């Protein structure tokens, strides 16, 4: 019976692969898996037929698949597999699973000596005597593909390590967003993602897969309730258990693509690992998540070349001038009166989100900077700028509707986006360094154009007074304690709460300022202390 369960799971996996690639019009891959489906069913037809009361061949749609294949009708093939073949195989799977008691679904006795060598000598017995490393409850739950998913129960809530419908399809969809990395090596944090590891091994033959798991009890459950022999036996699969010291090397290595699910890191007790994963995500997400939006915006913005000038043209407006750089952090509330009173003593360069607050307080910025590639509240910028006196500085990949702003517009071309760099180089334009946030872009421009003095307001890079932004900047709730909060040195010498994206901006600024010696830079804030700047608390603003 165990062998039949594995055969059924294999058929559903192959069927999932085949329909996935047929739907994506990658027909050669779809056909590869389709041939494997037919062969597997043919080799095990008598066993499958014993579990089904009707005409199995007719129910599976095998004849109709053959006709569709002869006519190269791949859409129809995918439909037949999804609507007829997979439901019938799932029906057989559910029938067999219902006949098993928990003790009988045990694949662990099938681990061979060769597998044990690959598993690590001496570790097998340790795993099978292991208990959970947390106080949480682990359970297994049957899936519709004759397999299991692991469920973690914590404080009355259940967290799934993989879906319980078709984890293979979940894994394919998860990896589909990662298609540009096909061919690289993968580091997977958490053995709960073993379905993803299996899909990579099956569909990406050039990739090595390294799976790390700190909790041996998870491995115990997987070895017992899933047939993982074919995974362990794959020379491209590597299992790392409990050796947290090695993990940071993998995360810092550009050779590896990190994959993880939040359920896998919920109970990570090693803060260094948690921090490294957070930093990795911030680093990757700044471009990857938004790439398609950025590309579409870039081409639309370039087509409107007559509507903007390159930022190079405003260099003389900043060079050798005193600049007020205004960000939207909570400390801006305590400095707004100072900015208004001293408006005429400097050039104001402000991030777009502060436009409404500045306008409400009678402050006209010289330049508003916007970098967001998404359609997120752009009206709060366009509707709250004095177009007679304010220019809009925008990254080349900004949401294209920003160019509907009727005032002066200046395009900045950023490092890290190849299309932007190429366009700037071909036209002799300056290239700015992004840093990941609109405030870092604004700072880089001011430094690049040789401002004489830069005073930053609202550059908290922390949840000052447990707030994410100044009043009237964004409608953000009070920040509460969570596992994502970390504490860093504050301007007042205290420890202030922040999160990793803001910490990354802070580190970028500190690196950017490392060799800057000819510009006086002051940060007026009650937030994070920024090395390389003169840090003044808001109540010391008179010392500027």
N, C-alpha and C positions, 0 to 999 in steps of 0.2 A: 504493500500500500504506500509506503514512503516513497518508493521508486516512482509509482504512478503520480503521486503528488508533485514530485520534481518534474516529471515529464509534462504534466499539465501546466505548471508554472512556466516551464520553458516555452511551451506553445503560445501562451498568452504574451510572454515577453517578446517573442519573435513577431507575433501579430501586431503588437504595439509598435515595434520598430518599423515594420513594413508600412503600416498605415501612416505613421508619422512622416516617413520620407516620401511616400506617394503624395500626401497632402502638400508637401513642400516642393513637389515636382522634381525631386531628385530620384528619378526613376530607376537608375542602375542600383542604388542602394535598396530601394523598395523591393525590387525584383530579387536581390540577393537574399533578403530575409524571407520573401515569399517562397522561394525554393526550399529554404530550410524548414518553413512551416509544413509544406506538402510532404517533404521527406520524413519529418518527425511524426506527423500523423500517420503516414503510410506504415512506418516501422512499428508503430504501437497501436494500430487500428483495432486489433482484436481486443486489447485491454480496454480501450476507450469505449468500444461498442458494447462491452459487457455492462457498462455503467449507464447505458442510455437505452430507453425502451423503444424509441422510434427509429426511423431510417437515419443513421448518423451522417452518412455522406450527403444526403439531401438536406438535412438540418444545417450542416456546416456550410453548404453552398459550394462544395468543391467543384462540381461540374460547371456551375455558373462562373466561378473564378477562372476556370480554364478557358472558357469562351471569351470572357473579358480580356484575359491575358493575350489570347490570339489576336484580338482586335485592338490591342494596345490601349484599352479603355481603363486607365489607371484610377480614375475617379470612381468608377463603378467597382473596381477591385477593392478599393479602400472602404467603400460603403458596405460591400458584402462581408468583409472581414469584421468591420465594427458592428454591424447590425445583425449578423447571423453567426459567424464563426466564434467570435469572442464570447457572446452571451451563452452559447451552447457549452463551450469549454468551461466557463465560469459555473454553469449549472452543475456540470459533472464535478468540478472542484468542490463546490459547496456540499454536494451529496457525500463525497468522500470525507471531507473535513468533519461533517456531522457524525461520522462513525468513529472518530478518534476520540480517545480521552487524552488529556494533556500528557500523560507519561509516555504515550505511544509515539507522539510527534517529537522524536529525539534523533537528530542527525549526528550528534556528537560522537557516537561510536563508529562513525564512518571516516573519521580523521585517520589518515594513513601515516606511516613512519616518515614518508617524504614530506607530507604536509606538516608534521611536527617539526621537522628540521627547518622548514620555511617559517613556521610559526614562532620559533625560538625554542631551543632545547631547554627543558626544565620548566618552561612557563605554563605549559598545558595544565599540569596538576594544580598549579597556583591559581589559575583562572577558575578551575572547576571547584575550588574550595572558597572562592571569593564571595563576599557579601557586599551590598551597596555601600558606597563611601559616604552617602548622605542619609538623612533620616526620611527621605522621600520613599514612596512606594513605586516600584517598577512593575508593570504588567505587560503581557503580550496580548495583542488583539489580531484576530484573523483578518486577512485582506481578501478581496475578491479574486486574487490571482494564486490561491493556494499557498500563500505565504503569511508572514506575520509582520506587524509593525510594533515597535516598543512604545509604550505609553508611560509617562511619568506623572504621578499624582502628587501634587503639592498644595497643601492648604485648601483641599477640596476642589482644586482645578486640575484638569488633565491636559498634559502637553504631549503632542504626538511627534515622534521622531521622523515619521514618514506617513504619507497618506494611507488610508485603509481601503481605498477603492482600487486604484491601479498605480502603485508607486513607480512603476517603470515609466508610465506616461508623465507623472509628476517630475521624474528625474530628467526626462527628455526635454520637457518644457523649461525646467530650471536651467539646463545646460544650453538650451537654444539661445538664450540671451547672451551666452558666452561664446557664440560661434566664432568670433574673431580670434579666440585663443585656441582653436582646434589645432592640435599638434604640439602644444606645450605640455609641460608636466604639471600635475596637480597635487596640492597638499590639502587634504580634507580633514577638517577639525571635527572629530566626532564620528565614531563607528555607526551611529544611527543613520549616517548617510551612505550605508553600504550599497543601497540601490543605485545611488549616483556613481559610486565607484565602479559598480558592475557595468553600468551603461557606458562609462568612459572606456573601460577595457574592451567592451564589445564594439563600440562605434568609432573609437579614436585610436587606431592601432599604433600610432607613433608616440602615444602618451604613456608616461609612467604615473602610477598613482600611489601616493603615500597617505595612509590613514592613521591619524593619531587618536588615541582614546585613553583618558586618564583613569576611567572607572572599569576595572576588570570585570565587574558584574555585567556590564553591557555586553562585553565580549562573550561572557558565559551564556547569556540569553540568545545571542545571535548564533553561536555555535550549536546550541541545542535545538533551536526552532527553525533555523534556516539551513538549507544545504549550501554551504559556502565552499565546499571542496574545490569546485572549479575556479573560484576566486583565489583561494590560497595557492592553488596550483599554478596560477598565472605568474610568470617571471616578472611581469611589469607591476605586480602588486606588492606593496610593502606595508606591513603593519607595525606600528610603533605604539607601545603600551607603557604609560606611566613615566616616561622619561622626559619630563617637562623641560629639562635643561637644553635639549636639542631643538625645541620648537622655535625659539627665537631665530635660530639660524635659517630655518626654512622660511619664516615670515619675512626675513630681510633679504632673501635671495630672489632676484628678479626672474630666475629660471622657473619659479613655481607660481601657479595661479591658486590662490586660496579660495576654498569653498567651505561654507559653514551655514548652519541654520541656528536661529536664536535658541532653540531648545537644547542644542548641544553645548552652549556656553553659559546657560543659566546658572550652573553650579560649578563654574570654574573658580577654584579658590586661589589660584596663582594670579596675583594682580599683574605681574609682568606679562603673562600671556594675554590676559584680558586687554591690557593697555596696548600691546603690540597688534592685536586683532583690530581694535578700534582705530589705531593710527593707519593700519593698512586700508581699512574701509574708507576713511576720509581721503586718503591719497588716491585711491582708485575711483571713487565715486564722483569726484569733481568734474571729470571729463566723460567717463564711460557712461554713466547714467544718462547724461544729457546729450551725448554725442550726436544723435540723429537730429535733435532739435537745433543744436548748434550749427550743424552743417546746413540745414534748410534755411535757418536765419541768415547765415553768412552769405549764401548766394543771393538771397533776396535783398540783403543790405548792400551788397556790391552792385547789384543792378541799379540801385538808386544813387549812384555816384554823384549825380548833380545836386543831391540834397545835403551833402556833408563835405567837410574838409578834414584832412588828417590832423591829428592832435599836434603835429609838428608846428602848425601855424600859430598855436597859442603859446609857444615856448616863451616869448618875450613878455607875456602876461604874468608868468610865474618866476622867471629867472631873476635872481637877486631880490626877490620880494619876500615879505613876511606873509605866511599862509596860515589860515585857520582851517584845519582839516576836521570836519565834523562828521562823526559817526553816530549811530543810533543807540548806543548803550545807555543804561539807566542813569549814569552820572551826568548825562547831558541836561537833565532837569535842573541840577544845581548850578549849571554854568551858563544857561541861556541868557540871563540878564547881563552877565559880563560880555558875552558875545555881542549882544545888541548894543551895549554901551560903547564897545570898542570896534564896532563894525568898520569904521572908516580907516582903521589902522592896518588892515591887512586884506588879502585876497581870500575869499571864502570858497573852499572846495568841499562840497558836502556829498555824502552818499544819498542816493535817490530816496530812500525810505524816510529821510528827515525833511523832505520838501514841505509836507503839510504842516509840521510843527514849526519850521522856520517861518513859513508864510503867515501862520497864525500869530506869531510873535513879532511880525513886522520886519523880518530879516530877509534880505534878498541875497541869495548866493550868487557868486560870480560864475561858478560851474557846479552842476549837478552830475554825479557819476553814476552810471547804471550798467550792470553786467549780466543781469538775470536773463537766461535764454527762454524762460517760461512766461506764459501769460498769467502773471500774478500781480493783480492790483496795479496795473500800469497807470490807471486813471489818477491814482493818488500822487503820481509824479507829474503827469502832463497837466492836470487841472490845478496844481498848486505851485507852478513856477511862473515868475514874472518874466515873460518871454522877451521883454524889451531889454533886460539887463542880464539875463542868465543864459549861459550856454550849456548844452547837454553833451557831456563826454560819454561815449558808449563803446563797449567792446564790440568788435566786428561780428560777434555771434549773439548779440543781444536780441531779445524778442523783437521781431521785425516791425511790429506796430509802434515801437518807441520812435521810429523815424517819422511818425505822424506829428510829433512835436514841431510846432511851427517856428520855433526860434532857431538860433544858431546851433549847429550840430557838428561834433568833432569825433571822428572814428579813431579808436585805439586798436592796434593789432597785437595780439598776445602770443607770447612764447607758449609752447606746448600744444598748440593747435596748428597742424602742419599747413593747412590751407591759408590760414591767416599769416603765418610766417612767410610763406612763399609769395603771397600777394604783396606784403610789405617790402620784401627784398626786391621784387621786380619793379616796385615803384619808388624805392628809396625812402620809405617811411620808417620812423622809429618803431621798435618792437618793445612792448612793455612786459614786465614779469607779473603774472597774475597773483600768485599767492593763495588763491582759493576763495577770496572774499572781495566784495566791492571796496572795502576800506583798504585792503592791501594794494589793490590796483591804484586807488587814489594816492596812497603814500608813494608808490613806486613812480608814478608820474611826477609828483612834486620833487622827488629826489632826482629823477632823471633830467628834469628841466632846471635843476640847480637853484631851487628856492633858497633864499638866504636863511630863513628861519621857519620852522614848522611847529605849530602848537596844535595838539590833538585834543579834541573834546568828545566825550562819549565813546572813547575807544576802550571800553571796559574789558572786553574779552573774558567776561565772567558774569555770573548772575549776582550782581551787586544788589544787596538787600533782597535777595531771592527773586529779582526781576530780570527778565531777559532783555527788555528794551526800555527806553525812556517812554514816558506817557505820551500818547498821541502819535507815536512812531509806528508801532504795530500792536494790534489787539492780542496780546499774549498773556496767558494766565500766569499766576505766581508759580514759581518753580518749587517743587517739593523734592524731598530726598529720594534718590533712586540709586540703583547700582551703577548708573552711567555717570554719576556726579563724582568728580575728583576735586581735590583742593590744592590750590597753588598760593604762593606768596602774593599778598596784596600790597597795594601802594601804601597803606597805613601800617604795614608790618604784620597785619593779621593774615589768616588763611581765608581765601575766598573760594566759593564753589564755581566750577566751570565744567565744560564737557570737552571731548577730544577735538571736535572740529575747531572750537575757539582756541584750544591749546595749540593746535597745529598752526593757526594764524599767528599766534603769539610767537611761536618758534620761528616761523618764516620771517616775521618782522625783525626779530633779534638777529637772525642770520643776514638779513638784508642790510642791517645797520652796522654790521661788524667792521666794515672797512670805511664807513662814512665818518669823516672827521671834520669836515668843513661846513657842516650845517648844525645849527642849534635846534635841537628837537626836544620839545617838552610834551609830556602827557599829563593832562589834568583829569584825574579819574580817581574813583574810590574802588576801582576794580583790580585787575591783575597788574602786578609790577612787570614792566617791560624793560629788559636789559637794553642798554644803548640809548635810552631816553632819560631825560631828567623827569622824574616822576613826582608830581605834586598832587596832594589830596585836594578835593574840591574846596574845603574850607581854607586852603592856603592859596587860593587863586590870586590873591593880591601880590604874590611873589613872582608872578610872571614878568 
